[in-house]
Amino acid sequence: MKKSDAIKIISKTVFAGAVAIGLCSVAFTGFNNKVIASEMKKQTSSPTTYNIKTIKIEPSEDYVKEDYKVIINRLSPAKDINSLSAEAAAEIGAKYIWNMYKASLKEKVVVMYYNVSPITSETRWIGDVYENYDQTQTPGALGEPDYSFMINSISGERQSIQMKHSPSKISKPIPFDEKKANAYYKENCEEYKELAMKFTKESYGVKVASTDFDSVSALLENVRPRPENLEAIRLYINFIVVDTEGTEYSVSITEDTKELQSINSIEPDGGSDYLG
């Protein structure tokens, strides 16, 4: 997804009672459902050639494998013979989530979906993590997953990860003016900039060449019709990070707790391994 295109996607329902607006903050009921909806009519044949990075990120020494359930989404295409099993991919995702969030998947459900990029033909495993999962529910009724991740289906290379959008627990709703917020944080984002570089290094094991402020986005009370005076229940500070090989990443950080909200590797030809 090109940076100029992403701004067009500015408002989606996150969960009952709230919406997210702004670049890089768009949420969904589950990334599996988003991919299914957008690619049901696209070719899902296995790729012929594409580059696979071989960078391996070791899990934290304190990672402990927990018992969790793996379910393959019923609409998922059959995986390529060279791809990891859904169970192996889910475990890579579990380690990824632990590395970035220190969150255990104990007694959780990981819903896996096999996906082929319509741009590069790269195959990916996508996982949505739920604490409570009911296969009989419609996708919209499930709500947003606790965590979502995307990895290369063959190498296990990390591509994207995000946590559930949720209201701030430490600050009250505040007036939100998108233009003023962008102007302020563009000049006052050094701490978040350092965190964006740190999260990129931790996620992908790369050397950072540049980090640029991109935008401020917000989680808003879902009031319809939308009032003139918006109130945000959480802000996100967003950056574009470029590594020494020229690969770009979009990074979103919670303004109040300074946690990683989402990080996505951006495909060089205008696509994006985009979760949030």
Secondary structure, DSSP 8 states (H G I E B T S, - for coil): --HHHHTT--EEEEETTEEEESTT----S-HHHHHHHHHTTS-----S------------TT------EEEE-TT-----TTS--HHHHHHHHHHHHHHHH----TT-EEEEEEEE-TTT--EEEEEEEESS--TTS-HHHH-S-SEEEEEETTT--EEEEEE-----SSS--EEE-HHHHHHHHHHS-HHHHHHHHHHHHHHH---EEEEEEEEEEEEEE--SS--SSEEEEEEEEEEEEEETTS-EEEEEEETTT--EEEEEEE-TTS-B----
